[in-house]
Amino acid sequence: MQVLKKYWRKCLVAAATLALLLLTVVVTMGSSTSVQQQLVTPPQPPDPVRRTFDLLTGIPQHGAVLGYRKAPVTLQFFADLQCYDSREVMLGALPFLIRKFVRAGKLKIRFRSTETETRRAGGWYEFREQQTAALAAGKQDKLWNFIDVFYREQGPEFTGYATEDFLQRIALQAGIDLERWSRDRVPFQEDWLKRSEADEALAVSNHLETTPSFLIGLSGGPSRPLRHFAFQEPKVFEEAIEELL
């Protein structure tokens, strides 16, 4: 009987040892897999909306104008929100100008509506809806937040993607009060038409036929078209601003 007990005790000890070894192997393999996953998983890009707020927070906005009222130089940005090239300059050269000149109170930028790419997408109705959505955001001093997020979330050209659901999503990401924004959009329908016609007339009188296009000049004075600029490179913009300053 004693011999049998000793035999079973050895069997139990052996089984426990084997189980412990198996557990150690499993834990080691899992830990190794976790490390490998951490090594091969690419880092996540920064939140695009966070980049919008980092760029614009602390800079005053007045309707369609970004920057301090007394800024000595004004840059006028003619753009269609569905224009890919406008997106390139908004996310390329303009952030440099905003950080260096607008934040310092030397430059203000006015956004002007110009229908180009949207004409071949949802047409005049879609253009009206997206531009009045931006103007209504301006009532909360967040037009530039709205257009920056719009450009970051821009869909393929000529697909008519700027639906009401899309515009509401952009407004929400831009930190806009949706209830107030929805109310403000209605009276802007007629006001938008006047503004749009004025922007188009200004573009035509200065022979600005595409988007993006720019006028630059001393605030309150005459302005001239800015030519030969690059979408990503701010050099031409910077030189023109420095010359006026």
Residue frames relative to the residue before (quaternion, step in Angstrom):
aa qw qx qy qz dx dy dz
M 1.0000 0.0000 0.0000 0.0000 0.00 0.00 0.00
Q 0.6569 0.5070 -0.3073 0.4659 3.60 0.97 -0.89
V 0.6250 0.5440 -0.3210 0.4587 3.54 1.05 -0.79
L 0.6542 0.5167 -0.3028 0.4618 3.57 1.02 -0.87
K 0.6423 0.5218 -0.3208 0.4607 3.57 1.01 -0.84
K 0.6511 0.5117 -0.3191 0.4609 3.56 0.95 -0.87
Y 0.6321 0.5425 -0.3289 0.4450 3.58 1.05 -0.82
W 0.6881 0.4733 -0.2880 0.4686 3.60 0.88 -0.94
R 0.6144 0.5482 -0.3469 0.4491 3.59 1.10 -0.74
K 0.6486 0.5078 -0.3120 0.4734 3.61 1.01 -0.81
C 0.6361 0.5333 -0.3256 0.4527 3.58 1.04 -0.79
L 0.6553 0.5124 -0.3068 0.4624 3.58 0.97 -0.88
V 0.6484 0.5154 -0.3154 0.4630 3.57 0.97 -0.90
A 0.6594 0.5124 -0.3054 0.4576 3.57 0.97 -0.87
A 0.6533 0.5141 -0.3102 0.4613 3.56 1.01 -0.87
A 0.6516 0.5109 -0.3140 0.4645 3.59 0.97 -0.85
T 0.6408 0.5240 -0.3198 0.4611 3.58 1.01 -0.84
L 0.6566 0.5141 -0.3045 0.4603 3.56 0.98 -0.89
A 0.6467 0.5197 -0.3140 0.4615 3.59 1.00 -0.87
L 0.6463 0.5220 -0.3138 0.4597 3.57 1.01 -0.84
L 0.6420 0.5217 -0.3168 0.4639 3.59 1.03 -0.82
L 0.6526 0.5143 -0.3099 0.4622 3.58 0.98 -0.89
L 0.6458 0.5206 -0.3162 0.4604 3.59 0.98 -0.86
T 0.6434 0.5267 -0.3183 0.4553 3.58 0.99 -0.84
V 0.6479 0.5193 -0.3122 0.4617 3.59 1.00 -0.86
V 0.6584 0.5167 -0.3067 0.4534 3.58 0.93 -0.94
V 0.6649 0.5020 -0.3004 0.4643 3.58 0.92 -0.95
T 0.6536 0.5207 -0.3098 0.4536 3.57 0.98 -0.89
M 0.6605 0.5033 -0.3043 0.4668 3.58 0.97 -0.90
G 0.6548 0.5146 -0.3113 0.4578 3.58 0.99 -0.87
S 0.6506 0.5147 -0.3105 0.4642 3.53 1.00 -0.86
S 0.6488 0.5197 -0.3108 0.4608 3.56 1.03 -0.84
T 0.6421 0.5210 -0.3152 0.4658 3.57 1.03 -0.86
S 0.6388 0.5353 -0.3230 0.4484 3.56 1.02 -0.87
V 0.6527 0.5080 -0.3073 0.4707 3.57 0.97 -0.88
Q 0.6493 0.5160 -0.3184 0.4590 3.57 0.98 -0.89
Q 0.6395 0.5255 -0.3266 0.4563 3.58 0.99 -0.83
Q 0.6450 0.5174 -0.3197 0.4627 3.57 1.00 -0.83
L 0.6699 0.5110 -0.3030 0.4453 3.57 1.04 -0.75
V 0.7566 0.3927 -0.2157 0.4763 3.59 0.97 -0.84
T 0.5810 0.5793 -0.3895 0.4185 3.63 1.18 -0.32
P 0.3658 -0.7492 0.5011 0.2320 3.63 -0.58 1.08
P 0.5551 -0.6048 0.4404 0.3634 3.61 -1.06 0.61
Q 0.4840 -0.6701 0.4844 0.2865 3.56 -1.05 0.78
P 0.4771 -0.6686 0.4779 0.3115 3.61 -0.96 0.80
P 0.6249 -0.5415 0.3894 0.4057 3.61 -1.15 0.44
D 0.5892 -0.5632 0.4468 0.3687 3.56 -1.16 0.62
P 0.4356 -0.7281 0.4531 0.2737 3.65 -0.57 1.09
V 0.6361 0.5194 -0.3386 0.4593 3.58 1.05 -0.70
R 0.6107 0.5410 -0.3508 0.4597 3.59 1.05 -0.69
R 0.6321 0.5234 -0.3363 0.4620 3.59 1.04 -0.73
T 0.6092 0.5468 -0.3477 0.4573 3.59 1.08 -0.71
F 0.7043 0.4568 -0.2714 0.4708 3.58 0.81 -0.97
D 0.6161 0.5345 -0.3505 0.4604 3.60 1.04 -0.68
L 0.6684 0.5143 -0.2939 0.4499 3.57 1.03 -0.81
L 0.8215 0.3340 -0.1208 0.4460 3.57 0.83 -1.03
T 0.5247 0.6607 -0.4195 0.3349 3.60 1.12 -0.48
G 0.7959 0.2841 -0.2370 0.4792 3.55 -0.92 1.00
I 0.6345 0.4866 -0.3366 0.4973 3.58 1.26 -0.16
P 0.4216 -0.7200 0.4776 0.2753 3.65 -0.68 0.96
Q 0.1234 -0.7578 0.6362 0.0765 3.52 -1.23 0.65
H 0.0594 -0.7760 0.6278 0.0130 3.55 -1.08 0.80
G 0.7990 -0.1649 0.0752 0.5733 3.57 -0.04 1.27
A 0.8247 -0.1650 0.1519 0.5192 3.58 -0.65 -1.14
V 0.6285 0.5579 -0.3240 0.4343 3.60 1.27 -0.07
L 0.1731 -0.7541 0.6280 0.0832 3.54 -1.01 0.94
G 0.7023 0.4479 -0.3325 0.4423 3.57 -0.73 1.05
Y 0.6639 -0.5168 0.3730 0.3912 3.54 -1.33 0.19
R 0.5900 -0.6154 0.3951 0.3422 3.57 -0.99 0.85
K 0.7494 0.4067 -0.2193 0.4742 3.60 0.96 -0.80
A 0.3152 0.7496 -0.5228 0.2557 3.59 1.19 0.32
P 0.4548 -0.7475 0.4124 0.2536 3.64 -0.68 1.03
V 0.7634 0.2956 -0.1698 0.5486 3.62 1.16 -0.51
T 0.1441 -0.7840 0.6001 0.0660 3.56 -1.05 0.84
L 0.1327 -0.7537 0.6416 0.0517 3.53 -0.97 1.00
Q 0.1651 -0.7891 0.5869 0.0743 3.60 -0.75 1.05
F 0.1985 -0.8071 0.5555 0.0247 3.52 -0.66 1.27
F 0.1248 -0.7915 0.5973 0.0328 3.61 -0.41 1.26
A 0.1861 0.8157 -0.5138 0.1898 3.56 -0.48 1.18
D 0.2779 -0.6750 0.6550 0.1951 3.48 -1.41 0.42
L 0.4858 -0.7022 0.4327 0.2893 3.60 -0.75 0.98
Q 0.7006 0.4367 -0.2778 0.4912 3.60 1.18 -0.41
C 0.4926 0.6589 -0.4268 0.3755 3.60 1.29 0.10
Y 0.4196 -0.7282 0.4836 0.2446 3.58 -0.68 1.09
D 0.6513 0.5138 -0.3253 0.4538 3.61 0.98 -0.78
S 0.6052 0.5319 -0.3504 0.4775 3.59 1.13 -0.65
R 0.6132 0.5409 -0.3350 0.4681 3.56 1.06 -0.74
E 0.6531 0.5363 -0.3165 0.4310 3.58 0.92 -0.93
V 0.7067 0.4368 -0.2764 0.4831 3.59 0.90 -0.86
M 0.6213 0.5441 -0.3445 0.4463 3.61 1.09 -0.68
L 0.7579 0.3456 -0.1950 0.5178 3.58 1.00 -0.77
G 0.6828 0.4935 -0.2817 0.4592 3.58 1.29 -0.16
A 0.8370 0.1988 -0.0907 0.5017 3.57 0.09 -1.30
L 0.6627 0.5662 -0.3284 0.3638 3.59 0.88 -0.90
P 0.6150 0.5454 -0.3853 0.4194 3.67 0.87 -0.65
F 0.6113 0.5387 -0.3515 0.4611 3.61 1.06 -0.68
L 0.6725 0.4903 -0.2937 0.4702 3.58 0.93 -0.92
I 0.6348 0.5338 -0.3297 0.4510 3.57 1.01 -0.80
R 0.6904 0.4751 -0.2862 0.4645 3.58 0.91 -0.90
K 0.7518 0.4242 -0.2282 0.4504 3.59 0.86 -0.95
F 0.8251 0.2668 -0.1067 0.4864 3.59 0.81 -0.98
V 0.6856 0.4778 -0.3070 0.4554 3.60 0.84 -0.89
R 0.6794 0.4895 -0.2983 0.4581 3.58 0.81 -0.96
A 0.6845 0.4776 -0.2779 0.4756 3.60 1.13 -0.62
G 0.5366 -0.6599 0.3914 0.3513 3.61 1.26 0.00
K 0.5328 0.6497 -0.3958 0.3705 3.61 1.24 0.24
L 0.7946 0.1935 -0.0621 0.5721 3.58 1.18 -0.57
K 0.0523 -0.7442 0.6604 0.0852 3.53 -1.23 0.58
I 0.2368 -0.7784 0.5722 0.1029 3.56 -1.10 0.76
R 0.1675 -0.7804 0.5979 0.0738 3.56 -0.86 1.02
F 0.3002 -0.7434 0.5746 0.1643 3.56 -0.89 1.01
R 0.0549 -0.7992 0.5985 -0.0008 3.57 -0.85 1.01
S 0.4298 -0.7264 0.4870 0.2248 3.57 -0.90 1.02
T 0.1009 0.7677 -0.6276 0.0814 3.56 -0.93 0.95
E 0.2975 -0.7824 0.5229 0.1611 3.57 -0.61 1.13
T 0.0975 0.7716 -0.6219 0.0918 3.57 -0.72 1.12
E 0.8122 0.2678 -0.1469 0.4971 3.61 0.05 -1.25
T 0.6282 0.5504 -0.3539 0.4208 3.61 0.96 -0.75
R 0.5435 0.6316 -0.3946 0.3872 3.60 1.15 -0.54
R 0.7446 0.3656 -0.2035 0.5201 3.58 1.10 -0.72
A 0.6021 0.5071 -0.3714 0.4923 3.57 1.27 0.32
G 0.8307 -0.0649 0.0767 0.5476 3.58 -0.31 -1.24
G 0.4940 -0.7004 0.4034 0.3205 3.56 1.29 -0.01
W 0.8311 -0.2568 0.1675 0.4640 3.51 -1.35 -0.31
Y 0.6434 0.5307 -0.3383 0.4358 3.62 0.89 -0.84
E 0.6869 0.4720 -0.2910 0.4699 3.59 0.85 -0.93
F 0.6215 0.5358 -0.3344 0.4636 3.57 1.03 -0.77
R 0.6481 0.5201 -0.3139 0.4593 3.57 0.93 -0.90
E 0.6788 0.5041 -0.3010 0.4410 3.58 0.85 -0.95
Q 0.7084 0.4523 -0.2866 0.4598 3.60 0.83 -0.89
Q 0.6742 0.4852 -0.3160 0.4584 3.60 0.98 -0.73
T 0.6493 0.4838 -0.3307 0.4846 3.62 1.00 -0.70
A 0.5780 0.5612 -0.3745 0.4590 3.59 1.15 -0.54
A 0.6603 0.4930 -0.3018 0.4795 3.58 1.01 -0.82
L 0.6564 0.5098 -0.3139 0.4590 3.60 0.94 -0.86
A 0.6444 0.5133 -0.3208 0.4672 3.58 1.01 -0.79
A 0.6003 0.5307 -0.3540 0.4824 3.59 1.12 -0.60
G 0.6142 0.5649 -0.3313 0.4404 3.56 1.17 -0.65
K 0.5628 0.5840 -0.3860 0.4396 3.59 1.19 -0.42
Q 0.7085 0.3712 -0.2398 0.5503 3.58 1.24 -0.44
D 0.4756 -0.6861 0.4142 0.3626 3.58 1.32 0.31
K 0.5883 0.5561 -0.3771 0.4499 3.54 1.01 0.89
L 0.2352 0.7847 -0.5413 0.1894 3.59 1.08 0.59
W 0.6889 0.4824 -0.2958 0.4530 3.58 0.89 -0.87
N 0.5766 0.5401 -0.3777 0.4828 3.59 1.15 -0.49
F 0.6602 0.5240 -0.3022 0.4452 3.56 0.94 -0.96
I 0.7270 0.4293 -0.2779 0.4582 3.60 0.71 -0.98
D 0.6157 0.5406 -0.3620 0.4444 3.60 1.05 -0.63
V 0.6652 0.4729 -0.3026 0.4922 3.59 0.94 -0.87
F 0.6036 0.5588 -0.3545 0.4446 3.61 1.01 -0.80
Y 0.6876 0.4763 -0.2924 0.4634 3.58 0.82 -0.97
R 0.6469 0.5149 -0.3279 0.4571 3.60 0.99 -0.74
E 0.7475 0.3679 -0.1968 0.5168 3.58 1.09 -0.73
Q 0.3048 0.8065 -0.4712 0.1863 3.58 1.31 0.10
G 0.3337 -0.7460 0.5481 0.1781 3.57 -1.02 0.89
P 0.7213 -0.4091 0.3086 0.4659 3.61 -1.28 -0.07
E 0.5389 -0.6418 0.4407 0.3217 3.57 -1.01 0.81
F 0.8495 0.2164 -0.1772 0.4474 3.51 -1.32 0.63
T 0.5546 0.6207 -0.3942 0.3896 3.61 1.13 0.52
G 0.4110 -0.7414 0.4574 0.2687 3.61 1.23 -0.07
Y 0.2749 0.8165 -0.4684 0.1959 3.57 1.11 0.70
A 0.6017 0.6059 -0.3576 0.3780 3.62 1.19 -0.48
T 0.0672 0.8183 -0.5578 0.1213 3.54 0.53 1.27
E 0.6995 -0.4402 0.3365 0.4513 3.56 -1.28 0.06
D 0.6319 0.5275 -0.3321 0.4606 3.60 1.00 -0.79
F 0.6421 0.5192 -0.3191 0.4651 3.58 0.99 -0.83
L 0.6763 0.4977 -0.2986 0.4535 3.60 0.85 -0.96
Q 0.6462 0.5093 -0.3223 0.4681 3.58 0.99 -0.77
R 0.6370 0.5235 -0.3290 0.4604 3.58 1.02 -0.77
I 0.6364 0.5170 -0.3248 0.4714 3.59 1.01 -0.80
A 0.6574 0.5160 -0.3070 0.4553 3.58 0.91 -0.95
L 0.6493 0.5196 -0.3163 0.4565 3.57 0.97 -0.85
Q 0.6760 0.4860 -0.2925 0.4704 3.58 0.91 -0.89
A 0.6723 0.5025 -0.2915 0.4589 3.58 1.12 -0.67
G 0.5216 -0.6753 0.3942 0.3412 3.59 1.27 0.10
I 0.4161 0.7231 -0.4472 0.3225 3.56 1.18 0.60
D 0.4867 -0.6266 0.5275 0.3038 3.55 -1.15 0.75
L 0.3344 -0.8032 0.4562 0.1869 3.60 -0.20 1.28
E 0.6415 0.5301 -0.3381 0.4395 3.59 0.95 -0.79
R 0.6822 0.4646 -0.2816 0.4893 3.57 0.88 -0.91
W 0.6268 0.5535 -0.3182 0.4466 3.58 1.01 -0.85
S 0.6592 0.5054 -0.3063 0.4649 3.58 0.94 -0.87
R 0.6522 0.4998 -0.3180 0.4730 3.59 1.00 -0.78
D 0.6891 0.5092 -0.2888 0.4271 3.58 0.91 -0.90
R 0.5993 0.6026 -0.3650 0.3801 3.59 1.09 -0.59
V 0.6144 0.5890 -0.3552 0.3866 3.61 1.02 -0.70
P 0.7277 0.3991 -0.2759 0.4849 3.66 0.68 -0.91
F 0.5992 0.5832 -0.3620 0.4122 3.59 1.21 -0.37
Q 0.4788 0.6854 -0.4462 0.3192 3.60 1.20 -0.32
E 0.7205 0.4126 -0.2475 0.4994 3.59 0.82 -0.97
D 0.6460 0.5227 -0.3168 0.4572 3.58 0.97 -0.87
W 0.6200 0.5587 -0.3374 0.4354 3.56 1.05 -0.82
L 0.6330 0.5478 -0.3397 0.4289 3.59 0.94 -0.87
K 0.6566 0.4982 -0.3089 0.4747 3.59 0.96 -0.84
R 0.6678 0.4974 -0.3033 0.4633 3.58 0.91 -0.89
S 0.6572 0.5232 -0.3066 0.4476 3.55 0.95 -0.93
E 0.6529 0.5064 -0.3102 0.4702 3.57 0.97 -0.86
A 0.6456 0.5105 -0.3170 0.4712 3.59 1.02 -0.79
D 0.6519 0.5080 -0.3146 0.4670 3.60 0.99 -0.83
E 0.6519 0.5103 -0.3086 0.4683 3.57 0.97 -0.88
A 0.6547 0.5129 -0.3148 0.4573 3.60 0.94 -0.89
L 0.6415 0.5170 -0.3200 0.4677 3.59 1.02 -0.81
A 0.6428 0.5193 -0.3170 0.4655 3.57 1.01 -0.83
V 0.6679 0.5042 -0.2989 0.4587 3.59 0.90 -0.93
S 0.6748 0.5073 -0.3026 0.4424 3.61 0.88 -0.91
N 0.7295 0.3745 -0.2285 0.5247 3.58 1.21 -0.46
H 0.4688 -0.7160 0.4079 0.3181 3.56 1.34 0.34
L 0.3590 0.6942 -0.5250 0.3370 3.55 0.98 0.94
E 0.0616 -0.8693 0.4900 -0.0216 3.56 -0.13 1.29
T 0.7596 0.2919 -0.1725 0.5551 3.59 1.22 -0.25
T 0.2964 -0.6976 0.6034 0.2479 3.54 -1.36 0.06
P 0.5479 -0.2253 -0.8056 -0.0051 1.45 -1.98 1.53
S 0.0780 -0.7552 0.6476 0.0651 3.55 -1.27 0.56
F 0.1794 -0.8058 0.5605 0.0662 3.56 -1.18 0.56
L 0.1365 -0.7060 0.6842 0.1219 3.48 -1.34 0.59
I 0.0387 -0.7996 0.5991 0.0137 3.58 -1.04 0.72
G 0.2428 0.7627 -0.5750 0.1696 3.56 -1.09 0.73
L 0.6552 -0.4605 0.3947 0.4505 3.53 -1.30 -0.01
S 0.5591 -0.6251 0.4252 0.3405 3.57 -0.95 0.84
G 0.8083 0.2155 -0.1933 0.5127 3.55 -0.81 1.05
G 0.6930 0.4432 -0.2699 0.5005 3.58 1.27 -0.12
P 0.7223 -0.4018 0.3074 0.4716 3.59 -1.26 -0.19
S 0.2066 -0.7697 0.5927 0.1165 3.54 -1.20 0.54
R 0.2158 -0.7657 0.5933 0.1231 3.55 -1.24 0.42
P 0.5756 -0.5769 0.4351 0.3827 3.59 -1.16 0.48
L 0.2963 -0.7202 0.5980 0.1896 3.54 -1.10 0.73
R 0.1243 -0.8328 0.5392 0.0189 3.57 -0.49 1.21
H 0.8479 0.2635 -0.1584 0.4319 3.53 -1.43 0.22
F 0.3576 0.7189 -0.5171 0.2963 3.58 1.01 0.77
A 0.3611 -0.6980 0.5723 0.2342 3.56 -1.28 0.44
F 0.5691 -0.6249 0.4157 0.3359 3.56 -1.08 0.71
Q 0.7749 0.3436 -0.1692 0.5028 3.58 0.93 -0.91
E 0.7225 0.4368 -0.2299 0.4841 3.59 1.09 -0.70
P 0.2926 -0.8116 0.4823 0.1516 3.65 -0.57 1.11
K 0.3645 0.7927 -0.4557 0.1767 3.61 1.25 -0.13
V 0.6812 0.4868 -0.3024 0.4556 3.62 0.81 -0.97
F 0.6310 0.5211 -0.3227 0.4756 3.59 1.01 -0.82
E 0.6745 0.5209 -0.2891 0.4361 3.55 0.84 -1.06
E 0.6661 0.5061 -0.3063 0.4543 3.58 0.92 -0.90
A 0.6605 0.5107 -0.3064 0.4572 3.58 1.00 -0.86
I 0.6492 0.5120 -0.3093 0.4698 3.58 1.02 -0.81
E 0.6626 0.5119 -0.2997 0.4573 3.56 0.90 -0.96
E 0.6294 0.5397 -0.3318 0.4499 3.58 1.04 -0.77
L 0.6848 0.4761 -0.2816 0.4744 3.58 0.97 -0.84
L 0.6466 0.5200 -0.3155 0.4604 3.56 1.10 -0.67
